[in-house]
Structures are given as C-alpha cells and as structure tokens.
Amino acid sequence: MNKESSLVKKVFLYSLSILILVIFCNCSKEKKSTTLFSEYQNIIKKFDSKLKTVRSRRTYINTLNNKNIELKQLLKKIKKLPTSDDRLLLQGKIYFELKNFAQSLTTFENLIQKQSPLSHRAKFEKLRVLLEKKDYEASLSLFNQIENHVNKDENFFKVIYQLAHNVKNIEDRRLYSEKYLKAAADKKYLKSHVGNIYTNLANIEKEKGDINNAKEILEKALKQPIGPASKRTILCYLKPLERLNSVAPQLQINNWLNTEPISSKEMDGKIIVIDFWSPGCVPCRELFPRLLDFFNQYKNRGLIIIGITRSSGHYSDDRHHKLRVSREQELKLIKKFLKRHEISIPVAVVKDKKFFNDFGVLGFPTLFVINPEGNIVDFKLGANNFNKFEQKIKKLIEK
C-alpha cells in the first residue's frame, strides 16, 4: 500500500507540474500578446497626436515615415513568435496602418474563414479596410452583420461617421447620422464632429429639394449645447444654403493670376463654377486636379471654372508659413503655389472679405454653381463626394 501510495503521489505531482507549466506558458503567451498590443496602441496614439499638430507637408511625411518604421519593427517581433489568432489580428491591424490593404484583407479573411473566436473582430477590421478602399456598399453590408457583436469604441463610431457620409442610399445616411448624434449625447469624444453630422442631415434634405427643412435642421442645431467648432461648421453650410436659388452677386474680379481676365461679357449665358479656396487648405489642394479634369472636359460646352482666394496679410501653404506678408509677397507666393501644383484653371485673388461674405463663404473649399441665367443653383462644402456634384453640373450642361 505504501508503494502504491508513493506511486500515486508521484503521478499526481508530475501531473500537477505539467498543468502548472501549461498554465505558465499560456499566461506567458497572453502576457506577451498583451504587451505587443499595448506597444501597438502606444505607437498609434503617439503618432496620431503628433500628426494633429504638424503644419508643413514635409513634417507630416517625416512623422508618418517614423510611425511606419516603428510599426515595421513591431511587425518583425510578432513574426518571430508562434502563430496565434490574436497575433494574426494584430498583424492585420499593422498592415492596415501601413496601407498594405491586400495583406491586411488576406490576414483578416483567414481568421474569418477558420471561424476563429476573433472572427467578429476580424470582420470589423476588414470593414475598416473596405471603407479605406471606398467600397461603401460592401462596408454597409458587412457592418449590418456585426454591428451588435463588436465593441462600441472610438473606431466603431468612426465607421458610423463614414457610413453616414458615404453610403448611396439617403435613408441609410440619415439612419447612421442619427445614430452618431445619439451616441454623441453621452460620449464627449464624439462631440467635436456633431457639426458635420448636422450638415450631413441638412445636405440630405438639400438633395431631396427641401431647402426649408435643411435650414430648419441647422437652425435647431445652433440652439443645441454644441461646441464653437461645431457651430462654425454649421454656419459654413447654412450661409451658402441661404444663398441657394438667389441671383449670384456680381463677379467683379480685377486680379487674375494665371490666365487672361475673364470679362462679364464672356461669362454671360455660361455655367460658372466658383471654387472659393485657400493655399493652406489641404482638401482644396486635393480638389484642384478633379476640377481641372472636369474643366478640360466641358470648357467647350459652356463651362467656366474659377478659383477664387483672397489676400489676408499672412500666408500658409504646403511649404510656407508666414505670419505677415505684404500683398505683393502674398501674390508671388500664390503664383508659385499655382505653378508648383500645375493649377491651370482660371484663378483670381480678391482684396477683402466682402466678395466672400456676399456668397456666405466661411469655410474652404466652398463651391457654387451659377446657371446661364445668373442664379445660384447648387453649392458644395468640402472636397468629398465630388462625383455627385459633378453629375449635377453635367445635367445642367446637357440641358
């Protein structure tokens, strides 16, 4: 009996040792995964904060390059470790940050196909890639599958925000706009974007042709306890909205920079698109190639596109930041900017705010469409979804 008891005891101790070793290894793996994920989060947080403060294009690119270097170093660490679902998920997230969308999608799809316990998280990350690739309809379909199965964190509401602005169906855009506003009532970190959501709801009404309802949405929003940035965003949309369907102010422009002056007689009976812009506005710079392509396509069919900026006594663009400049210096810098970016649509500079105020322009870029009768028939704030704006102008041209 003593020998049997001793043997049983040895077997028990041996089994216990194995169990402790397995638990220890698993804990070590979980701890290592947690450490790597924390390192990833710290990299994202650190560089996102830096990118919000940079002012020049060169600094922005350098900061982004440094972020990518650290992410690639982290990726090397992960690849040296045994494969696991949580590490695959982290790899996919890093590929996403590095803009390697093909590899990112493959990684997430592998987790989804094997029905990993992390498959819902993988589907959410796949959704973010689809949004980045502007595949909004596939994004919406996938989001409908997983909405109730993923964490309602900041990235979740970034998805809501993108769907609210970009999906094709108007009622879907309205639905996700309202979801965002409902969440923003309780979550402070969402409040900075509520102005954009209200203008999105107003834009939906404008698309339907209900201008009065669009104005009402914005006027009610201004009475809500929202921050000054959101109020300014709403006013940037409301002021041009109030000019809609009215006679356009006289286009008395004297200072043309890269073309011969366009006379009032030349503008008579033409469709005119006015792009109010600023050299320091990144979306403005991104929009110019689209405007140039559109102008070249339809300039022989009665379309005139004019970019208008103004003298301000200071100057900022992708290379220069000057707190004080003379008018002559400012004009030279703008001319260099136009040449550097190969902007060949007609561009003019006005001296003061009056011309901007006459159109209700508070933000950049703001674009207006003036029909051959001289009435403002449409406007657009911002550079996103330019295709829809183009389609409306094409219909006007074809009439």
N, C-alpha and C positions, 0 to 999 in steps of 0.2 A: 504494500500500500504506500509505503514511504517513497519507493522508486517511482510509482505511478504518479504520486502527488508532485514529486520533483519534476517529472517529465511534463506534466500538465502545466506546472508553474513556468517552466522554461518556454513552452509553446506559447503560453499567454503573454509572457514578457516579450518574446520575439514578435508576436503579432502586434502587440501594443507599440513596439518600437517602429515597426513598419508603418503603422497607422499614423504615428506622430510624424514620421519622416514625410509621408504623403501630404499630411496637413501642412507641414512646414514648407514643402516645395510649392504647394498650391498657394499658400499665403505669400510666399516669396514672389511667385509669378504675378499674383494680384497686386502686390505692393509695387513690383516693377512696372506693371501696366499703368497703375495709378500715377506713378512718378513720371512716366513718359507722357501720359495725357496732361498732367499738370504742367510739364515742360512745354508742351504744345500750346496750351492755353496761355501760358505766360508770354510766349513768343507773339501770339496773335494780339494779346492785349497791349503789349509793349509797343509793337509797331503800328497798330491801329491808332493809338494815342499820338504817336509821332506824326503819322501821315495826316492827321487832322490839323496839325499846326504848321506844316510846311507851306511856303508861299511860292517858291520857284519850281519850274518843271525839273530842273537839274537835281535839286534837293529831293524832290519827290521820287525821281527814278533811283537815285542813290539809296534812299531809305528803303524803297521796295526791293532793290537788289540785296541789301543787307538782310532784310527779312527772309528772302528766298535762300540765302546762304545758310542761315540758321535752321530753316526748315529742312533743307537738304542734309545737313549734318544730323538732325534728329532722325530723318528717314534712314540714314545709314545705320544708326544704332538699332532701330527697330528691325531692320532686315537681318541683323546678326543674331536675333533671338528666335527661339522656336515659334512657329506659326500658331496663332490662335485667333479666334473671331474678333476679340476686342482690338488686337493689334492690326488685323486686316482693316477694320473700320477706321482706325487711326491713320493707317497708310493712305486709305482713300481720301480722308479729310485733308491730309497734307498734299496729295496730288491735286486736289481741288484748289487749294490755296496757291499752288504753283502753276495753275492754269493748264495742267495736264489733264484735260477733261476726259480724253479717251481712256487713259489708265484708271482714272478715278471711277468712271462708269463701270469698267470691267471689274474692278475690285468690289464695288457695291453690288453688282449683279451676281457675282459669285456667292456672296453672303445670302442674297435673296433666293437664289436657285437651290442652295443647300438647306433652305429653311432654317437658317441659324436662329437662335434665340434673339439675336440682334437684328433680325430681318426688317423689323419696323423702323429701326434707326437707320439701317442701310437704305431703305426706301426713301426716308426723309432726306438723306444726303444725296441720293440720286435725284430727287426732286429739285434740290438746290442747283445741281449741275444742269438740269433741263432748263431751269429759269435763266441761268447764265448763258445758255445757248439760245435763249429766246424762243424755246419751244413751249409756248404758254398753254396750248390746249392739252398737250400730254402732261404738263405740270398739274393742270387743274384736275385731270382725271386721276392722277396718282394721289394728289392731296385728298381727294374725296375718299380714297380708300383708307388713308392712315391718319386723318385729322384727329380722330378720337383715341389714337394709340401712341401718340408721341408727346414729349414734354412741351408744355406751353412756355417756352423760354424766349429769349430775345430773337433767336434765329427763326423760331416759329412765326413770330409776328412780322419779321422781315418778309417771310413768304406771303403772309396775308396781305401785306402792303403791296408787294409786287403783283399779286393776282388782282388786287383791287384796281390797279392802274393799267393792266396789260391784257387781260383776257378779252376775247372777242365779244362775248355776249354782254349787253348792257346790264341786264339784271344780275348776272354774276358779279360784275364790277360793283354794282350797288350793294349786293349782299356782303362782299368782303370789305367794302368801305365801312359799312355799318358795324361789322364785327370788330374792325380795328378801333373804331370810336368807342364801342362798348368796353373793350379791354383797356383803352387809354384812360377811362374814367377811374380805374383802380391802379394803374401802373404808370408811375411818374416817368419812367424812361421812354415811354411811347408818346408823351405829350408834345414833344418837340416837332412831331410830324403831323399833328392833327390839322394844321392849316392846309397841308397838301391834300389830306383826305377830304376836307370840306370843299376845296376847289375841284377835287375829282368828282364829287357828287354834283356840284354845280355844272361841271363840264358834261356830265351825263344828261342833265336837263337841257343844256345847250344843244347837244347832239339830237335830242328829240324835238328841238324847236321851241321849247318852253322857256324863253328868256326870263320871264317874270318869276317863274318858280326857281330858276337858277339864282337870281338876285336875292330872293327871299331866303334861300338856304344860307347864303353868305352873310346877309344882314343879321339873321338869327345867330349865326356862329360868332359874329363880332360881339354879341352880348353875353357870350359864354365866358367862364373864367379860364381863358387860354392865355398863353404867354405872348409877349410882344413880337417874337419871331413869327409865330403862327398868325397873329393879327396882320402883320405886314404881308405875309404870303397871301392871305385872303384879299387884302386890299390890292395887291399886284394883279389879281384876277378880276376883282369887282370893278375897278376903274375902267379897264378896257371893255368889260362886259357892258358898262353903261353907255359906251360909245357905239355899240353894235347897232346896225341899221340906221345910223345917222349919216349926215353929209360929212365927208372927211375934211379936216382942216386943210387950208391952203398949203401946198408943198412949196414954200418959198425958201429954196436952198441956194446958197451962193458958193459954198466952198466944197468943190468936188475934188477928190484926191487922185483917183486912178483912171478916170475917163473924162471925156469932154462933158461939159454941163448938159444936163437934160432939161430942156425948156418945158414950160407948162403946155405949149402947143403940142410938143412931142408926146406928152402924157395923155392928152385928150383922147377919150374913147378907148384907152388901153386898160388892161387888167394890171393893176400895180400891187406888188407885194413889198411892204416895207418891213425891214428887219432892224429893229432897234437893238443895238448890241454894244458891248464894251470890250476892249482888248484884254482886260483882266478876267473875263468870264470864260471859263473852260467850256461849258456847253455851247457858247457862241462860236468858239473856235472849231468845235467838233461839227457844228451845223453847216459851216461855210461850204465844204465840199459837196454836200447834198444840194444846197441852194444853187451852186454853180452848175452842177449837172442838170438840174431842173430848168435853170435859166437857159442853158445852151440848147436844151431840147425844145423849148417853147418860145424862145425870143422872136422867132419869125412868125409867130401866130398871135402876136399882140400882147405878149407878157413882158413886163418890166419888173425887175427886182432891184431894190435899192437898199443898201445897208447904211444905216444912219447911227452915228455915235456923236458924242458932244465933248467940247472942251471942259475940263474940270479943274485945271490948275495943279493936278497931280496925275501920275501915270503908273499903270501896272499892266504887265502882260506876262508871257511865259519866260521872259528873260530880264526884264527891267522892273524895278520898283522904286519910284521917285516920289517923295512926299510933296515936293514943289517943283513945278516946271513952268516956263513961260509958254505962251500959246504957240510960238514958233517952234520951240523944242518939242512940244507935245505933237504938233502936226508932223514933224520929221520922224518922231518915234512911231507914229501910226502908219506913216508911209512905209517905213522899214518893215513894220509888222505885216502889212499887206503884201509886200514883195516877198518876204520870207515864207509866208504861208500860201503864196501864189493865189491870192484872192483877187479875181478879175471881174467880179460883178461890180456895178457902179456903187461907189462908197462916198458918202458925204459927211462933213462934220458941221454941226451947228454950234453956236456960241454959248447958248444958255439953256436953262431947263424949260423955257416956255414951249418950245416945239414938242418936247416930251410930255409936258403937262397937258397940252391940247389933245393929245391922244390918250392920256391917262396912263402913261408908262411909268411904272415904279420898279420893275424887275427886268432882268435880261436872261435870254433873249425874249422879246415880245414881238410877234409878227402880226401884221394886219393885211387883209385883202380888201382892195378897193376895186369895185366893179367899173365898167366903162361909163356908167352914169355918175361916178364920183362918190358913191356911198360905201361905207364900211360894211362889208357883208360877212366877214369872219375874222377871227383873230386866234392866235395861239400863244400860250405862255410856256416857255421851256422848249428843249430840243427833242424830247422823247416822242415816240409815236408819230414821227413826221410823215409816215406813209399816208395816214388818214387825212392829214392836212393837204398833202399833195393831191389826193383823189378829189377833194372838194374843189381845188383850183382847176384841175383838169376838166371837171364837169362844167365849170364856168367858161373855160376856154372853148369847149366844144359847142357851147350854145351860140 
